[in-house]
């Protein structure tokens, strides 16, 4: 609803009926009081509990709506004829009331405009799992907006996910208690779904207690799922499995060597050839069975066991590190970094080490990666960032007037 357009419509309505001579601030404010009294009359003889349920009756709800509309229309006309900007007056009054009546506690204020954002909404149960910025991006690559639900002792969570810029919202729970955070997260899921029903929502938590709610939401046609933190680390599990196999294999090889030693040693002690053959035949079967299992292992590892029969500790396979990132940084990447810095506003890094950490996250780079330094040099060269003599980082590119060439302001 545009208040200015509505006031213009009311002026036109009155002009078509020649009501302007009667629409003075005095008459309009008096009419406003009469309409307010008619609104009060609806609830006059109801108990407090009955007034809370009055709108459930269709006829009563219709009457309430009509009287509310009359009050609003007269109020807008009083403001129009008194040349009052309603929006400015409301903002000024709220600011004055905020000073006059300080808040008893801080509750997260989320603008309705933050919810209707296309793409995927990530609802992170930060009490249950604490993924890093990079891990969260790996788990949900197409994340559009991130909502981080956290307890009162978990602070600066927005800074932990700084690469999301203005697209991350920290939601502290109002009061602690059993399942308090879970209920907060469930409420916000409904809040987001009501404003953007086509969005995909991902709950990041290891807690399977969310599943009944998510299953119900899917049954209603919403696109929701749960993403556990462990699912982002499949490589770690495979590496663990490899280590277990590597430890078990040498034990079997040792058994082979000992069995061979028992077989060979009694052979020269007797001259009865038939008896030697019988003994050899009986012991050959278990030797073959034991050798057959590790045969799938690479030949190089089997040969590594000493001939003496004493099994040596296996040498673990080297862990392959990911290929080094090229030290070049594209103009497109610099543009994205600049835009993220612009969105951070007063939360931009003020020290080189903090700026490097942010660049590491945005570039998905490793510590010491040359691309981090290349990006830093390009930001300084383009005038987006400046490193002073005292190692303080400033951002002159964002302080320049509109139309300036530097940065992403």
Secondary structure as UniProt FT lines:
FT   HELIX           3..16
FT   TURN            17..18
FT   HELIX           20..22
FT   HELIX           25..42
FT   TURN            43..45
FT   HELIX           48..53
FT   HELIX           54..56
FT   HELIX           58..81
FT   TURN            82..83
FT   HELIX           86..100
FT   HELIX           112..114
FT   STRAND          120..125
FT   TURN            126..128
FT   HELIX           133..139
FT   TURN            141..142
FT   STRAND          143..150
FT   TURN            152..153
FT   HELIX           157..160
FT   HELIX           162..167
FT   STRAND          168..172
FT   TURN            178..179
FT   HELIX           180..195
FT   TURN            197..198
FT   STRAND          200..204
FT   HELIX           208..210
FT   HELIX           211..219
FT   TURN            220..221
FT   STRAND          223..227
FT   HELIX           230..232
FT   HELIX           234..265
FT   HELIX           267..269
FT   HELIX           273..293
FT   HELIX           294..296
FT   HELIX           299..303
FT   TURN            307..308
FT   HELIX           331..344
FT   HELIX           345..347
FT   HELIX           352..363
FT   TURN            367..368
FT   HELIX           370..381
FT   TURN            382..383
FT   STRAND          386..387
FT   TURN            389..390
FT   STRAND          392..394
FT   HELIX           396..398
FT   TURN            402..403
FT   TURN            407..408
//
